[in-house]
Amino acid sequence: MGRRSYSTRSVVATQDGKPIFTLTASFCLPEPKQPSVARPVPLFERNGKKFKIPDPEECLLAEDQLALVLQRDLPVKVKEYIERVQTERQEGALEMRNCDRAELGAIISTSRDSQRQPHQAHWFRTRAQVRKDPAFQKTQEGVIRAIVRLARERQLNALTPVMQEELSSTFDCFAPTQEVKLSNPNGFGGVSARAFKKPLIVALNGHCLGGGAEMAMNGDMIIGFDGIVFGFPEVKRGVTARLGGISALYRASPTLVPYLLSGITIPQPLLSTHIFSSTVPTAADVFPEALKWAHALLQASPDAVMVTKEQLQLAKSGLGDREIVVQSAAGAVQRSLYEGENFEEGLRAFREKRDPKCSL
């Protein structure tokens, strides 16, 4: 049988807690003496007529299609919404092209078309080439595993129960929940008390209060901006930051305790000194700064990063220095570091006075 030649990915999109879209895609790796089989592209049907789906290069990019829509005389709120969607499309990892020429430039219609069918056809592909390495796509250490964004802007990203569940299940893919007899073992949003095995960079491009601040405090790096409002107002509402925020803030600095007890937002100088790894001028600068740090991590040995992260996590658990050293030394993470090729490459590069070329 040899290597595994088939792989399947499944995606389920939900809205208001109900599944609205399901996609299952299978991929096959070429193998010797294996015939290549590809299903023909289906015809697109509209109003009882069938049309050939054009090639991707013949179709407009979604953001260019939205640019045509923006040329119309639209209500201000509609225009602002389309501009936001256009920006999301431009910044997204996937390139999307509408195959239905009859719909090109006509995403928003000012009159209801009773003949319009509930059918759509799109081409999708990644904007950058993805490595053909299953280990890179699934379980490889030392790469950016995921970029998770909250997208409830009008409500300032206040988490709903559904969003908390989705966040928790998303991070379960990267840091599986262990058997703990608590109603919410991983804290607020499934994040604030989670023991991540990989570095977590938190990029704050808006005000961050309460549960959001608890989630942020569990990051290894927190990127903020000048003028951000950050704090734990729970005590003013008769509740507490009990899902990780209290201990995390105290570990950051005892200087911050008065703000935890009073619920007053934390002043900018204290945020920059004790909480934020980087403070950038504006909210728009936050995400590029976070990516800069992410790529900086990729320049280091992934094995060494994982050992460092493990010891940081042990320190959070309250262990003393000696216990951390002993427990980490006995674990599989540190053993794989010193038995791996990156350790030898690092020493060799040091002797040869060059930058190491670590394998991911």
Secondary structure, 3 states (H helix, E strand, C coil): CCCCCEEEEEEEEEECCEEEEEEEEEEECCCCCCCCCCCCCCCEEECCEEECCCCHHHCCEHHHHHHHHCCCCCCHHHHHHHHHHHHHHHHCCEEEEECCHHHCCCCCCCCCCCCCCCCCCEEEEECCCCCCCHHHHHCCCCCCCCCCCCCCHHHCCCCCHHHHHHHHHHHHCCCCCCCCCCCCCCCHHHCCCCCCCCCCEEECCCCEECHHHHHHHCCCEEEEECCCCEECHHHHHCCCCCCCHHHHHHHHCHHHHHHHHHCCCCCHHHHHHHHCCEEECCHHHHHHHHHHHHHHHHCCCHHHHHHHHHHHHHHHCCCCHHHHHHHHHCCHHHHHHHHCHHHHHHHHHHHCCCCCCCCC
